Amino acid sequence: MATTTRFHQKHTSSTKIIIFLCLSTFIGIAFIATSIFHVSFSSTYLSIASNWVADVPNATAVTLPSKEEVEKNKIKRKISERFLSATFADLPAPQWNWEQLDSAPVPRLDGYAIQIQNLFYVFSGYANLDHVHSHVDVFDFNSNKWVDRFDTPKEMANSHLGIATDGRYIYIMSGQYGTQCRGPTALSFVLDTKTKKWNNLPPLPFPRYAPATQLWRGRLHVMGGSKENRHTPGLDHWSLAVKDGKALEKQWRTEIPIPRGGPHRACIVANDRLYVIGGQEGDFMAKPGSPIFKCSRRLEVVYGDVYMLDDEMKWKTLPPMPKPNSHIECAWVMVNNSIIITGGTTEKHPLTKRMMLVGEVFRFDLDSMKWSVIGRLPYRIKTTLAGFWDGWLYFTSGQRDRGPDNPQPRKVVGETWRTKLSLPS
């Protein structure tokens, strides 16, 4: 009996020792595993934290809750925006000396202009999105003064016009009637600059916004622009025979469609060739259901395509502009067999998708068919109205940038500038 009791005591003690050793081993393994996990976690954390410090100046190495992470991303976007906005849109260009003259009587965005000898006729446009102009201001290049003003027809569009001249008569095609993003009209008019009287022309087959327009070989050519919703690019091309301010036909004739549609392009006749330069696909649209047709942002694609129409009446593709450019309908002049283009808008900011203005002056040499950047404007600006007289390059009006480090559009201006321009003959 005593022997049996001693056996059980001995067995019980051994079991306790074994259990104790097993528990100790398990705790030791758990402790080691915890230490390894802690070291691994700390290393990962420090790696992430150091990345935060690199991305956000003066940040502390702590785990950010979700709200702070959102704020961090906002800061990163602002830093990137400040950096890119100062460099993204600009190309290297010589600095020019500009002289500021008397401003136009009113500021204008999407105004239009025609030069006839020393007189510069500036049409309509926005003062702001809620106010449009319905008159013409006249600038005299000889006196460098604004010398006249008269009204446009009540039914005539106020912006996004098509415009051309034969040296006396100015032809106005379609465009947007009214403020914000209101609808287009198909109505067309002609101004006799000698008498300042207006007459009607046959309306376009369909309304258009900012169609490329030019007088070529006795016919008015109207191409592209935006369709009735203000956004969809039009490819249509129509022409109408005119002489001395009168239509010789009752209807517009259908011509070969333009290869790429859209508004806000330069359209020029030189050396008996018709050129269409730059432009964009898409534009702001009226917000659905808005009683004031409030403008609503849409995707736009700006391009620098150049097309030419010649004797074969076939479109030919020429070298594109140095960068995509739009809002240049009246931003051009002809000097020494070269097309000179001032300002405009280019591709959107890659992060914010905001509009970027152009501050360069471009030259297209029609002898070599090559582009170059020949100068810089006083600031970046779109829808400039350009003229050339007695060796001076002029521009007036448009919407300028927010400052040297921010090419986004801001203030609508009526400022008038000129600089001496010398190009090889």
RAQUI-V144143 format. One record per pair of residues at least 24 apart in sequence whose ideal C-beta (glycine too) atoms are under 6 Angstrom apart, sorted by the first residue. I is the first residue (numbers start at 0). J is the second residue. D is the distance in whole Angstrom. If there is no record, write none. Layout:
i;j;d
I;J;D
I;J;D
This chain:
i;j;d
79;350;6
80;351;6
84;405;5
85;404;4
88;345;5
88;355;4
88;406;5
90;359;6
90;372;5
92;359;5
92;372;5
92;374;6
92;375;4
93;374;5
94;375;6
95;374;4
95;418;5
97;377;5
97;416;5
97;418;5
98;417;5
99;416;6
100;143;5
100;415;4
102;413;4
102;414;5
102;415;6
103;136;6
103;395;5
103;396;6
103;413;4
104;136;5
104;145;6
105;413;6
106;411;5
106;412;5
106;413;4
107;396;4
108;382;6
108;398;5
108;411;5
109;158;4
109;382;5
110;396;5
111;160;5
111;162;5
111;329;5
112;329;5
112;384;4
113;162;6
113;164;5
113;169;5
114;386;5
115;192;6
117;141;5
119;386;5
121;384;6
123;157;5
124;158;6
125;158;6
128;179;5
129;178;5
131;157;4
131;178;5
140;388;4
149;195;5
152;188;6
152;197;5
154;186;6
155;188;5
156;184;5
159;208;4
159;209;4
161;210;4
161;212;3
161;221;5
162;212;6
163;212;5
163;213;5
163;214;4
165;214;6
167;192;6
168;244;4
170;219;6
172;212;5
172;221;5
173;203;5
173;206;6
173;207;5
175;208;6
179;291;6
179;292;5
179;293;5
179;294;5
180;229;6
180;283;5
180;285;4
180;292;5
180;294;4
181;292;5
183;208;5
189;244;5
191;244;6
200;246;5
201;246;6
204;251;6
207;233;6
208;262;5
209;262;3
209;263;5
211;264;5
211;266;4
211;275;5
212;266;6
213;266;4
213;268;5
215;268;5
215;273;5
222;257;5
223;257;5
223;260;5
223;261;6
224;262;5
225;262;5
225;282;5
229;282;5
229;284;5
230;281;5
230;282;6
230;284;5
230;297;5
232;260;3
232;261;4
232;280;5
233;260;5
234;260;4
255;312;6
258;306;6
258;314;5
259;304;6
263;325;4
263;326;5
265;327;5
265;331;5
267;338;6
269;365;6
272;307;5
272;309;5
273;308;4
274;307;5
275;306;5
276;305;5
277;303;6
277;320;6
277;324;4
277;325;6
277;327;5
278;325;5
279;325;4
301;325;5
301;345;6
301;346;5
320;370;6
321;370;5
321;372;6
324;357;6
326;381;4
326;382;5
329;384;5
330;383;4
330;385;5
332;385;5
332;387;4
334;387;6
334;422;5
335;422;5
335;424;5
336;365;5
336;366;6
337;362;5
337;364;5
337;422;6
338;363;4
341;383;5
341;385;5
341;394;5
342;376;6
342;380;5
342;381;6
342;383;5
343;381;6
344;381;5
353;407;5
354;408;6
355;406;5
356;381;5
356;400;5
356;406;5
356;408;6
377;416;6
379;406;5
390;419;6
391;417;5
392;418;5
392;420;4
393;417;5
